[in-house]
C-alpha cells in the first residue's frame, strides 16, 4: 500500500504561484511596451542636472544620434526641452531577434530649479553625450551680503 502525504492546500499554493508568475509577466510586458519604438519604462533621454554658483548644467547620453537629429529649447526662463529623432536601423536581408534600442521621435521637458538666461545657453555634443550649460539669471545667483557691526 502506497501512502501519500495529505496536503490540503497544495492546489491552492500551486494556483497562487501560477497567478504570481502571470502578474509578474504582465508587468514585465508593460515595462517593455513602447511608443514609436521608445521604451516607456522611464523618461528618455535620462538626464543629469546639477548647478554651481553661476550655471545650471544638464547632461544626456544620446548614442548613435547626430547633431542634426537634436533640438534644444529653453522656454519660460526655467524649462529645458530636448527633442530628437533616432532613425530605425536598416537591416538588409536580416531577421530581428531582439530590438531593445528604441527609435523614432522623442522629447523631454524638464522644469529647472531656477531661472536661466536663455540668450546665453550653450550646448555641446561630443561622443554621444549632450552637455547643456545654462547661465543663471542675476536674480537666481546667490548674492553675498556684507555684515556690518557697530
Secondary structure, 3 states (H helix, E strand, C coil): CCCCCCCCCHHHHHHHHHHHHHHHHHHHHHHHCEECCEECCCCCCCEEEEECCCEEEEEEECCCCCHHHEEEEEECCCEEEEEEEECCCCCCCCCCCCCCCCCEEEEEEEECCCCECHHHCEEEEECCEEEEEEEECCCCCCCCCCCCCC
